[in-house]
Amino acid sequence: MVNKNKIINDPLHGFLTIPTELMYDVIQHPYFQRLRRVRQLGMSDWVYPGATHTRFHHALGALNLMIQAIESLVQKGIDIREDEKEGVYLAILLHDIGHGPYSHTLEHTLIRGVHHEDISLRIMERLNGFFGGRLSLAIEIFKGSYVAKPFLGQLVSGQLDMDRLDYLLRDSFYTGVSEGIVGADRLIHMLNVKDGNLVVEQKGIYSVEKFLVARRLMYWQVYLHKTVIAADALLVSILNRARELAKEGSTLGSYHPLLHFLMNDIEQDQFDEEALDLFLELDDIDILSSVKQWQFHGDVILSTLSKRLLYRKLPKVAISLTPVSEVSITQAILAAEQKFGLSTQEIKSFFVKTGVLENHAYKTEGGGIRILQKDGSITDVAESSDNYNLVALKETVVKHYLIHWG
């Protein structure tokens, strides 16, 4: 008989005991074990060498925080049944199971127009079949449709949820960027429930402020770092060129599941059960192995891009507050033409890119972060705080970038 009473040592949160046998079985399932081979931060280790942690790490960490949050709420007299505990634990454990290779970097490259949350739901529903319907409550909570206790869904997906709390701490730890450090213990112990919704007690407002500022800083310093943007764009260009060649009949020598997504334009309508099966076979190893092969491919564009990525000869990135001018784009194209000896169309398609970076640290849609005042009233954190910067955090900051080879 298998011993399912396991203890996992997490470098951030300490020891985690898996709460139920069902959760142990879910963690052991191949769909979940795949997350060991999917990096949390995509290409960020091209900038921060320590950022090699995976979605597997993050899922277990978020579960650890969720257990602490539920225990804290129960101690405050909030009624949470045992099946609801297991449901919310499973929901947070599986919230990112739909991520594909390199997480957000390739989210809309292999499968277009399908968000990882939608894929997570598809996988959870399939797992629910495997486990005889025992994930039904977890799926309701994940979808935010468990109306009996909305706060459970808000702990999984909200402006102050266990997902965000773990990834800020974890990404800060593995990148070494200290601006992401937040007071998780205090935030969790300041949580409460009012009228079925998650709230933060008034005395925890400064911890919430620090959380929101940390999130904003981590976006600029890690998630939207200009060199990460360059590496991400290079990997996307490699996959796009490989797709063109695959459709032309070129031999790529790639693993079959990857070839399926290169040879077919998979969008929402084409993402059937067969495509899901193949998607679940893919991870970072398949992508990197293919790129290593492609550096020797006869196509000069594919081989050049692949070598540039493998040996970190990345393009440069110019960032501005205003849209990139046509003059700057033209100059970048001409410089790349001279450097690589390729046509204008080839340079525009695979080497010179423009785009937009958006940093939205706090959204009030969906309830925002509710502060429970001492008199029992509820206010939004931006209204409750004497920190005027919080109001600014509600605004989306937009920057424009030009990827070039000058």
N, C-alpha and C positions, 0 to 999 in steps of 0.2 A: 504494500500500500504506500502511495506517494505521500511524503510529509509536506503538507501545504502551509505549515506554520513557519514561513520564512521571514528573515530579517534582512533588510537591504540598507547598506550604509551609504547615505547620500552626503557628499562633501559640503553641501550647504546647510541642510536641515537636520543632519544626524541620522539616527536609526529610524527606519520605517518598517512597521509590522503590517503585512498585508491583512486587511480586516476580515475578509471572508474567503471561503474556498472558491466561490464563483470568480472572485476577482483574481485569485491565483491562476485559475484556468484561463481567464481572458488574457492575462499577462503572458502566459505561456503559449498562447495561440500564435501561429506563424504571422498573421496580419499585424499583431502588436510587436512581435520580435523584429519585424522588418524595420521598425523605427530606430533600431540600433545602428542601421546603415543609412540613415537620413540625417544630415547635419542640421542643427538648429538654425545656424546663421548663414547658410549658403556659402558664398565665397568670402566671408569676412575674415577667414584665417589667412587670406592673402595680405591682409593688413595687420590683424592681430593674431599672431601664430598660435596662441592658446585657445582660440575660438573653434575648437574641433568637437565640442559637445553635441549631443544628438537630441532628436525629438524624444527618444526613449528616456534620456536623462530628465528632460523637461516634464514629460507626462508624469513620471514618478514623483518629481518634485512638487508639481501642482497638486497631486493627490495628497502628498504629505501636508501641504498647507491647508487643503480642504478638510482633512481630518481634524487639524487643530481648530479651524474655524467652526466646524460643527460642534466639537466638544465645548468650545467657548460659549456658543449660543445655547447649548443644552444646559450648561451651568447657570445661565441667566434665566432659565425657566422656559425657554422656547421649546415647544412640543415638536419633536422630530422623531417619527417612528423608525424602527430598525430597517424596514424596507426602503424608506425614504433616504436614510443614510447610505445604504448600499447603492441606491439609484443615483444619488448625487456624486458619490465616489466614482462610480462607473462612468458617469457623464464627463467628469473632469479628466479621468484617466484616458478616455477615448476621444477627447475633443479635437486632437490634432492628428488622429490616425489617418486622415485623408491627405496628408501632405505627401507630395511626390519627391523625386530626387532634387536635392539642393533646396528644398522648401520653397520659399517665396520667389527665389531666383527664376525658377522654371515653371512657376504656377500656371501661367497662361501660354506657355510655349509648346508643351507636349499636348495639352488638352486646352482648347481655346474657349474662353467664356464660362468655364466651370470652376467655381471657387472651391478651395480645399474643404470648407465647411460642408458644402453639398456632398463632396465625396466622403467625408467623415460620416455623414448621416447614412449614405448608401452602405458603407461598410458596417456601421452599427446595426442596421436593419438585417444585413446578412448574418452577422454574429448572433443577432437575436434568434434567427432561425436555427442556428447551430446549437444554441443553448436553451431551446424549448420555450422561447418567449420570456425569459427571465431578465432581459434587458429592456423590456417595454417601458418601465417607469423611467429608466435612465434616458431613453430616447425622448420621452415627453419633456423631461427636465432640460435636456440638451437643446431641444427645439424652442424652449421657452413657453411651452403650451400647458405646463402643469399649473393650472390656475388655483389649485388649492393652497399652494405655498409658493408664490412667485419668487420669493427670496432665494430659493434653491437654484433656480435658473440664473438669477442675477449673480450668484456666487461663481457660476461657470462662465457666464458671458455678460459682462457689464463694464461700467467705467472703472470699477474697483473690484476686480474678480481675482480668483486665485491663479488664473492663467497669467495675467499681466504681472501680478505680484511675483510669481516665480521667475518669469522670463527676464524681468528687470534685474533681479538679484543674480540669477544664473549667468546672464549675458555679461553683467558687470564683472562677476567673479572670473569668468573664463577669458574675457578680453583684457582685464586689468584696468578698465575704465571705472574709476571710483564714483563718478557722478551718478551711477545707477543704484547705488546702495540706498535702501530705504529701510525704515523700521518696521519690518514685517510683523514681528511679535506684537508690537503695540497696536498696529493697524488691526490685526486680527482680534485682539482683545477689546478693541473699541467698537467692534461690529455689534449690531443689535437688529431687532426686527420691529417695525411699526406698521400696523395695518397690512401685514403680509409682505411688506417690502423691506429690502436690506437698507439699513441706515448706519451712520457712524455717529457715535455719541459725541456731543459738543467738545468734550475735552480732548478728542482725537483730531481736531481740525488741523493742527500744525503738522501732524504726521501725514495727513491727506495732502496738504500743500506741498510737502517735500516729495511725496509720491508723484504728483503731477509735474513738478519741475524736473524731477529725475527722468521722467518719461520723455519730456521734451528734449532734454540734453542728450539722452541716449540715442534719440533719433538722429540728431545732427552728428554726434560723435561716432556712432557705430552703424546703425541701420541705414543711414543716408550718407555715410562717409563717401567722399568723392572717389576714392580709390576702389571702394567696394562697388560703387556704381559702375566704374570702368570694368572691373572683373566680371560683374554680372552681365553687362552688355556684351562683353567678348564671348562669354559662354553661350548667350542667347544667339549671337551671330553664328557661332559654330553649329548649333543645332539647326538654325534656319538654312544654312548652306548645305548641311547634310540632308535636310529635307528636300531641297531642290534636286540634289544629285540622286537621291533615292527614287524620286518620281521620274527622273530621266533614265533610270535603269542602271545607274552606276553601282558597282560592288562596294559596299561599305564594311563588310565583315563584322557587322554588329550583331549583338544578341537579339534574338527574334522579337521579344516584346518591345524593345526600343524601335526596331525596324517598323513594327506595326504603326507606331505613332508618328514615324517619319514619313511613311508612305501614304498615310491616310490623314485627312483633315478631320480630326476628332473634335466635335463640338458637343453641346448638350444633347442634341438629338441622336448623335452617333455613339454616345457614351453608354453602350449597352452592356449586358452582363459579360460578354466576351472581352470587351475593352476593359472592364473593371478587373477581370481575372488577370489580364496582361499587365495592367497598371500596378496591381499588387505584387507583381514579380520584379518591378523596377526599384532601384535604389541608386545612391550616389556611385557605387562601385561600377555599375553598368555605364554610367555617363563618363566617368573618368577613364575607364578601360577603353571606351570607344575613342575618346579624345587622344589617348596615347597611340592607338592604331592610326588615327587619321593624320597624325603629324607626318606620316610617310605616304599619304595618299597622293595619287597623281594630280589631283586638282590643286592648283597652286593656292587658291583662296582658302580651301579647307585646311590644307597643310600649314599654311602661313598662320592662320588664326589659331590653330591647335598648338603649334610651337610657341606662339606668343603667350598663350595662356599657361601652358605647362611650365615655361621657364620665366614666368612673371615679367614679360616684356609688354607691359600694359600701355594702353593709350592714355593720353592726358585728358583731364576734365576741367573745363572752364565753367564756373558757376556765376550767375548774375541774378539780380532782382528783376530784370526786365527780359522780355523774350529775346532770344538770340537773333541777331540781325542777319539778313540775307548775305551781306558782305562778308561777315565772319564765317558763315557756312561755306560760301564759295571759296574763300581763302583756304579753309580747312580741306575741302575736296581737292583743290589744286595741289596742295602740299602732299596729300596722301597719294595722289596720282603719281607724282614724281618719286615718292618713296617706294611704292610697291609696283609701279609700272602696269597698273590696271586701268580699266575704262571708268569713265565718270559714273555710269550706272552701277558698276560693281562696287566702287568706293561708297556710293550713297547707300547701297543696300547692306553692306557688311562692315564698313570701317568708320564712317562718320555718322554720328547720330545726335539728335537733339531730343530733349525731353523735359519733364517737369517733376520737381520734387515737392511733396506736400507734407507738412508737419502739423498735425492736428492733435494736440496733446489732450484736449478735453472736449467731449461732446455732451451737451445737455439733453439731446434726443434720447428717448427711452427712459427718462427719469434722472439721468446724470448721477451725481453723488449726493445723496440726501444726508443732511446733518440734522440729528435729533437734538433740539435745544432743551435746556433744562426745564422749560415750561411745557414740554411735550409737543411743541410745534415742529414742523419740518420745513427746512429751507435748503436751497441749493448751496453747495460749498462756495461758489463764486460770490453769492450774496452774503454769505455768513462771514467770509474772511475779511480781515483788514489789509490783506495783501492785494494791492490793486493789479499786480501782475497776473492774478488768476483770471481776471476778466479778459485780459489779452490772450490767455491760453485757449480761450474758446474760439479764437479766430484762427483760421487756417493760414499758415505761413507758406507762401509759394515762392520757389526759386526755379530758375531755368538753367539747363546745362547743355554744353556742347562737348561731345566726345570727339577728340581729334588726335592726330599723330605728329604734331609739330614739335 
